């Protein structure tokens, strides 16, 4: 018969329960650190070369880990990329953080806060923003995640439009259509400026604040059919000055 261990003492070779729990916790913490290191490395590689050119060896080399460790945490590059881009995407939905300190009735400040975040993301992580498009085309599951996130971000304005313009009697579907049109302001410009690097545009040497303000002014004009208060503009006064002289037909105007 096996000897029964003395009370209060574990059998030889069997760690106390608290020790085993501590070991599991330490192991889990180390595992999370290794996993996070792989994701951080993938973010840097995606920024440099994009999803289509990225290889497992690129990620493991960047992270300084063995290939086996990569497959311990991720089945393939697509799963890793979806997780990395999904984490990046969540910043666009952090409404309270984005609008911190902004009055709810101040639509210029609210739209500027959102545009500033998007511009900063394109300016500082153009490779990641390019990957959003690449992976959306190649992985339907990520494309669906991106579309769902996008429409959640639009929901604030979709719900607000009928209250902002009660005389228009907008249906929910019509409010969504208008919101999607408004949300497209500046979208192609950001791609051309930060990702494609179109020379004629980059020659303007726009800073993040100037780009954010220009897009916000155009958005505000399209939404309210008027300029935001000019005293709030630092860079986009020229954009705000785009208006037809009185008594001159737009059809009759010549370039």
Secondary structure by P-SEA (a helix, b strand, c coil): ccccccccccccccccaaaaaaaaaaaaaaaaaaaaaaaaaaaaaaaccccccccaaaaaaaacccaaaaaaccccaaaaaaaaaaaaaccccccccccccccccaaaaaaaaaaaaaaaaaaccaaaaaaaaaaaaccaaaaaaaaaaaaaaaaaaaaacccccccccccaaaaaaaaaaaaacaaaaaaacccccccccccccccaaaaaaaaaaaaaaaacccccccccccccccccccccccccccccccc
